[in-house]
Amino acid sequence: MQPLTTGNRWWIWAVALAVLSAVLRWQALHQTNFANGWDGCFYLVQLQSLDLEGRMHSPDSSLIYPWLRLFVWLTGDYVQGMKIGVAALCGFWTLALARIERGGGTFPVLAAWSVFSPQLCYFAAQYPKNLLGMVLLVGFLNSLPESGFRWRDSKNWWIPMTWLLLNGFGHRLTFVLAALLLLLHLLLHWKNFHPKWLLIPLAGLALWTVLLSFFPGLASWSDLGRLSHSLTSQPQFAPYSFWKNFGYPRIGVWWALEIAAVLFMTTCAAILFFRQGRNGGVAWGIPFLFSLLLLFPFLKWSLTDLSWRMFLVWVLLTPVLFARAVHRRSMVMP
């Protein structure tokens, strides 16, 4: 029998952690016999309407519905199928995080973090569609070439562009974040930039405009109007606002420690970004700049507004971007 290689050990750990993550979330979701989260009943109405009437109650072309329908079909039960489908997404999230660290060792620390993440458990129960978008976002992040795009290498660009398109069918917020990641990646590898690359975003914008007319519920230019209602002149700090809203009894020690750890990562990224400058500091600009965006202080704090969703995404996404800067350095300026 041949000894296990580093790559084989990585796959064993990655798959084992992904299965454990899915099983633990499945157990957590089954603490109630009813649909989980604020939007659980809405998903049930959508799926039942699609099956009984051939159309959804509210038109929506997100990939979350075919994903959940698959598990409803496998189980023959709407509630149980939704729970298993959401738990499986948690497993894929853990697997995607393990992929971020591949090459950095035999044990994926970031994936292990996600297995016991209270934030992931809450996020999965409340917002399955957002979670699907996050999985697709990390898939897009994994597809970005380490040395930047090269015009002559078609695989160098069509795989990330496919992931970006899938993000458009995942969730609006994560689609915007994926587009921003692409822009930053191009800027950080500007030496490899070819003028013909300008044709790709123009073609992508044209394609997306066409798709919007055929796939309802994806996005609309009118969505930009929501932003004006979310801004305020009174600054707030989202982690503190969250603490005030939920309170320690509902947050608990482990969730509080997770948020504190993400704050620490953000602080470290900011310090390294400003201290190292061009000598490696550019890599830390990604988690730092995205933290500034997701914790934008002039967003009105509300559990039903944009600031709430961006805060939840910040807790999950910052460790991913931080680990990518540590392990791969693929966004460092050449």
Secondary structure per residue as TSV (DSSP state, phi and psi in degrees):
chain	resnum	aa	ss	phi	psi
A	1	M	-	360.0	130.7
A	2	Q	-	-77.6	142.6
A	3	P	-	-66.6	153.4
A	4	L	-	-67.8	135.1
A	5	T	-	-87.6	170.4
A	6	T	H	-59.6	-40.6
A	7	G	H	-64.4	-40.0
A	8	N	H	-65.8	-40.8
A	9	R	H	-62.1	-40.3
A	10	W	H	-59.9	-45.6
A	11	W	H	-63.7	-40.1
A	12	I	H	-62.1	-48.0
A	13	W	H	-63.3	-43.8
A	14	A	H	-61.5	-47.6
A	15	V	H	-67.6	-41.5
A	16	A	H	-62.4	-44.1
A	17	L	H	-67.1	-37.2
A	18	A	H	-64.1	-43.7
A	19	V	H	-64.3	-43.0
A	20	L	H	-62.8	-40.8
A	21	S	H	-61.5	-43.7
A	22	A	H	-66.0	-41.9
A	23	V	H	-65.8	-43.9
A	24	L	H	-63.5	-40.4
A	25	R	H	-69.3	-35.9
A	26	W	H	-61.2	-42.5
A	27	Q	H	-65.2	-40.2
A	28	A	H	-65.4	-42.0
A	29	L	H	-67.7	-25.9
A	30	H	T	-87.3	14.1
A	31	Q	T	-71.5	-13.9
A	32	T	S	-131.1	150.4
A	33	N	S	-85.4	-5.2
A	34	F	S	-98.9	172.1
A	35	A	-	-63.1	142.4
A	36	N	-	-88.4	149.1
A	37	G	S	81.7	171.2
A	38	W	T	-62.6	-36.5
A	39	D	T	-98.4	5.7
A	40	G	H	-59.3	-46.1
A	41	C	H	-67.5	-32.0
A	42	F	H	-63.6	-43.1
A	43	Y	H	-62.4	-38.9
A	44	L	H	-61.9	-44.6
A	45	V	H	-62.0	-42.5
A	46	Q	H	-61.8	-46.7
A	47	L	H	-68.7	-41.4
A	48	Q	H	-67.6	-40.0
A	49	S	H	-63.6	-38.2
A	50	L	H	-64.8	-39.4
A	51	D	H	-76.4	-39.4
A	52	L	H	-86.9	-33.8
A	53	E	H	-113.8	-7.0
A	54	G	S	80.0	6.5
A	55	R	S	-153.3	155.9
A	56	M	-	-81.3	154.0
A	57	H	S	-61.4	-42.5
A	58	S	S	-122.0	111.1
A	59	P	-	-53.3	127.9
A	60	D	-	-156.0	124.3
A	61	S	-	-97.7	18.1
A	62	S	-	-64.4	146.4
A	63	L	T	-69.1	-9.8
A	64	I	H	-64.1	-30.1
A	65	Y	H	-74.3	-47.8
A	66	P	H	-62.1	-32.1
A	67	W	H	-63.8	-49.1
A	68	L	H	-69.0	-35.2
A	69	R	H	-62.9	-33.3
A	70	L	H	-58.1	-45.4
A	71	F	H	-78.3	-29.0
A	72	V	H	-64.3	-40.6
A	73	W	H	-65.8	-40.0
A	74	L	H	-68.3	-36.2
A	75	T	H	-95.1	-23.7
A	76	G	T	74.3	15.4
A	77	D	-	-141.8	129.8
A	78	Y	H	-65.7	-50.1
A	79	V	H	-66.8	-48.2
A	80	Q	H	-64.8	-39.1
A	81	G	H	-62.8	-40.4
A	82	M	H	-64.0	-43.3
A	83	K	H	-61.9	-44.6
A	84	I	H	-67.2	-39.9
A	85	G	H	-61.9	-41.6
A	86	V	H	-68.8	-41.8
A	87	A	H	-61.9	-38.3
A	88	A	H	-64.6	-36.8
A	89	L	H	-60.9	-38.1
A	90	C	H	-62.4	-39.0
A	91	G	H	-63.6	-41.7
A	92	F	H	-67.4	-33.2
A	93	W	H	-62.0	-46.2
A	94	T	H	-62.5	-41.6
A	95	L	H	-64.9	-39.5
A	96	A	H	-65.2	-36.5
A	97	L	H	-69.7	-36.0
A	98	A	H	-61.9	-37.3
A	99	R	H	-62.9	-31.8
A	100	I	H	-59.0	-37.8
A	101	E	T	-92.9	0.9
A	102	R	T	-59.5	129.9
A	103	G	T	98.1	-11.4
A	104	G	S	-94.4	1.9
A	105	G	-	152.8	-178.9
A	106	T	S	-92.0	-13.5
A	107	F	S	-121.5	120.1
A	108	P	-	-79.2	97.5
A	109	V	H	-64.4	-43.1
A	110	L	H	-62.1	-40.2
A	111	A	H	-64.0	-40.4
A	112	A	H	-64.0	-36.4
A	113	W	H	-56.7	-46.4
A	114	S	H	-66.9	-28.5
A	115	V	H	-60.0	-38.4
A	116	F	T	-109.1	22.0
A	117	S	-	-80.2	114.8
A	118	P	H	-62.4	-33.5
A	119	Q	H	-61.0	-44.5
A	120	L	H	-63.0	-39.6
A	121	C	H	-63.1	-45.4
A	122	Y	H	-66.3	-45.8
A	123	F	H	-61.5	-42.0
A	124	A	H	-65.1	-42.0
A	125	A	H	-67.6	-37.4
A	126	Q	H	-88.0	-39.5
A	127	Y	-	-136.2	73.2
A	128	P	H	-59.0	-37.4
A	129	K	H	-64.0	-42.4
A	130	N	H	-62.3	-39.4
A	131	L	H	-64.8	-41.1
A	132	L	H	-58.7	-43.1
A	133	G	H	-60.9	-37.7
A	134	M	H	-67.3	-40.2
A	135	V	H	-61.8	-44.3
A	136	L	H	-66.8	-34.0
A	137	L	H	-64.1	-44.6
A	138	V	H	-68.4	-34.7
A	139	G	H	-60.4	-41.3
A	140	F	H	-64.7	-41.8
A	141	L	H	-61.3	-40.7
A	142	N	H	-66.9	-24.8
A	143	S	H	-84.4	-12.9
A	144	L	S	-67.0	129.2
A	145	P	-	-67.4	139.9
A	146	E	T	-64.6	-34.3
A	147	S	T	-101.0	14.2
A	148	G	-	89.8	170.2
A	149	F	-	-78.5	145.8
A	150	R	-	-125.5	129.6
A	151	W	T	-61.6	-37.3
A	152	R	T	-76.9	-16.6
A	153	D	-	-98.7	99.9
A	154	S	T	-64.6	-35.8
A	155	K	H	-63.8	-20.5
A	156	N	H	-69.0	-21.3
A	157	W	H	-124.5	-29.8
A	158	W	H	-72.9	-28.3
A	159	I	H	-68.5	-49.9
A	160	P	H	-60.3	-37.2
A	161	M	H	-66.5	-34.5
A	162	T	H	-65.4	-43.5
A	163	W	H	-63.0	-38.4
A	164	L	H	-64.2	-40.9
A	165	L	H	-64.0	-41.2
A	166	L	H	-61.1	-36.3
A	167	N	H	-60.6	-33.6
A	168	G	H	-63.7	-26.1
A	169	F	T	-97.7	8.5
A	170	G	T	-97.4	-75.4
A	171	H	-	-151.5	145.3
A	172	R	H	-63.4	-44.8
A	173	L	H	-63.7	-47.0
A	174	T	H	-70.0	-27.1
A	175	F	H	-65.0	-43.2
A	176	V	H	-63.4	-42.1
A	177	L	H	-64.1	-38.1
A	178	A	H	-63.9	-41.3
A	179	A	H	-63.7	-39.3
A	180	L	H	-66.3	-39.3
A	181	L	H	-61.8	-41.0
A	182	L	H	-62.1	-44.3
A	183	L	H	-61.4	-45.3
A	184	L	H	-65.2	-37.9
A	185	H	H	-63.2	-41.9
A	186	L	H	-65.4	-40.4
A	187	L	H	-66.2	-37.8
A	188	L	H	-76.0	-17.3
A	189	H	T	-117.5	42.4
A	190	W	G	-64.1	-23.0
A	191	K	G	-66.4	-25.7
A	192	N	G	-92.5	5.6
A	193	F	-	-71.0	138.2
A	194	H	-	-118.8	136.8
A	195	P	G	-54.4	-29.7
A	196	K	G	-65.3	-17.3
A	197	W	G	-62.7	-23.1
A	198	L	G	-63.3	-23.7
A	199	L	H	-68.6	-29.4
A	200	I	H	-68.6	-50.9
A	201	P	H	-64.2	-33.0
A	202	L	H	-66.7	-43.8
A	203	A	H	-65.6	-39.4
A	204	G	H	-63.3	-41.2
A	205	L	H	-64.1	-41.9
A	206	A	H	-63.8	-44.2
A	207	L	H	-62.0	-43.2
A	208	W	H	-64.4	-38.3
A	209	T	H	-62.7	-39.4
A	210	V	H	-67.7	-43.5
A	211	L	H	-62.9	-34.2
A	212	L	H	-61.8	-28.8
A	213	S	H	-79.1	-18.0
A	214	F	H	-103.3	-24.2
A	215	F	S	-118.9	100.3
A	216	P	T	-69.7	152.7
A	217	G	T	81.5	2.3
A	218	L	S	-74.6	-58.4
A	219	A	-	-165.6	166.2
A	220	S	-	-154.5	148.7
A	221	W	G	-61.7	-24.9
A	222	S	G	-68.2	-17.0
A	223	D	G	-61.7	-26.5
A	224	L	H	-63.5	-24.5
A	225	G	H	-66.0	-24.1
A	226	R	H	-63.8	-31.8
A	227	L	H	-63.1	-37.3
A	228	S	H	-64.5	-29.6
A	229	H	H	-83.5	-9.6
A	230	S	H	-97.1	-9.9
A	231	L	B	-85.8	151.1
A	232	T	-	-145.9	157.3
A	233	S	S	-88.4	-8.4
A	234	Q	S	-99.9	112.1
A	235	P	-	-68.9	152.5
A	236	Q	-	-144.9	156.2
A	237	F	-	-110.7	111.3
A	238	A	H	-54.8	-45.3
A	239	P	H	-58.7	-39.0
A	240	Y	H	-70.1	-40.0
A	241	S	H	-62.1	-39.9
A	242	F	H	-62.9	-43.9
A	243	W	H	-60.1	-42.2
A	244	K	H	-66.2	-40.5
A	245	N	H	-69.2	-47.5
A	246	F	H	-86.7	-39.9
A	247	G	-	79.8	153.1
A	248	Y	H	-60.9	-39.1
A	249	P	H	-57.5	-33.8
A	250	R	H	-88.6	-25.6
A	251	I	H	-79.8	-51.7
A	252	G	H	81.3	170.1
A	253	V	H	-70.2	-40.2
A	254	W	H	-72.3	-40.0
A	255	W	H	-66.6	-39.9
A	256	A	H	-62.7	-41.3
A	257	L	H	-65.4	-37.3
A	258	E	H	-63.3	-45.9
A	259	I	H	-64.7	-39.7
A	260	A	H	-62.6	-39.1
A	261	A	H	-65.1	-39.1
A	262	V	H	-67.4	-38.0
A	263	L	H	-61.2	-39.7
A	264	F	H	-63.5	-43.7
A	265	M	H	-60.8	-43.0
A	266	T	H	-61.3	-43.1
A	267	T	H	-64.4	-44.5
A	268	C	H	-61.7	-42.2
A	269	A	H	-62.5	-40.1
A	270	A	H	-65.0	-43.9
A	271	I	H	-64.1	-46.6
A	272	L	H	-66.6	-34.7
A	273	F	H	-63.4	-44.4
A	274	F	H	-81.2	-30.9
A	275	R	H	-81.6	-36.9
A	276	Q	H	-89.7	-23.6
A	277	G	T	57.8	-134.1
A	278	R	T	-72.9	-16.7
A	279	N	T	-83.8	58.9
A	280	G	T	100.2	-10.9
A	281	G	T	-73.8	-21.5
A	282	V	H	-60.2	-36.0
A	283	A	H	-59.7	-35.6
A	284	W	H	-79.3	-10.4
A	285	G	H	-67.3	-27.9
A	286	I	H	-64.4	-57.9
A	287	P	H	-63.9	-32.7
A	288	F	H	-68.1	-48.7
A	289	L	H	-67.1	-37.5
A	290	F	H	-69.1	-31.9
A	291	S	H	-66.2	-41.0
A	292	L	H	-60.0	-39.9
A	293	L	H	-69.0	-49.0
A	294	L	H	-73.0	-23.0
A	295	L	T	-107.9	29.2
A	296	F	-	-52.6	118.5
A	297	P	T	-72.0	-15.7
A	298	F	T	-99.2	22.9
A	299	L	B	-92.3	131.2
A	300	K	-	-62.7	126.7
A	301	W	-	-80.0	125.3
A	302	S	-	-161.6	143.3
A	303	L	T	-72.2	-6.3
A	304	T	T	-116.2	12.2
A	305	D	S	-116.1	179.9
A	306	L	H	-62.9	-35.4
A	307	S	H	-59.3	-35.9
A	308	W	H	-66.9	-47.1
A	309	R	H	-65.3	-39.6
A	310	M	H	-67.3	-36.1
A	311	F	H	-64.0	-44.4
A	312	L	H	-62.4	-40.8
A	313	V	H	-66.1	-37.6
A	314	W	H	-58.5	-43.4
A	315	V	H	-63.5	-37.7
A	316	L	H	-81.7	-37.5
A	317	L	H	-83.0	-33.9
A	318	T	H	-58.1	-46.2
A	319	P	H	-60.0	-32.2
A	320	V	H	-65.9	-49.8
A	321	L	H	-67.0	-36.2
A	322	F	H	-65.5	-45.5
A	323	A	H	-65.1	-36.3
A	324	R	H	-63.7	-39.7
A	325	A	H	-65.9	-35.8
A	326	V	H	-74.4	-48.2
A	327	H	H	-90.3	-32.0
A	328	R	T	-116.1	-32.3
A	329	R	-	52.3	35.5
A	330	S	T	-78.2	-11.3
A	331	M	T	-106.4	12.9
A	332	V	S	-75.0	135.9
A	333	M	-	-64.2	128.3
A	334	P	-	-62.4	360.0
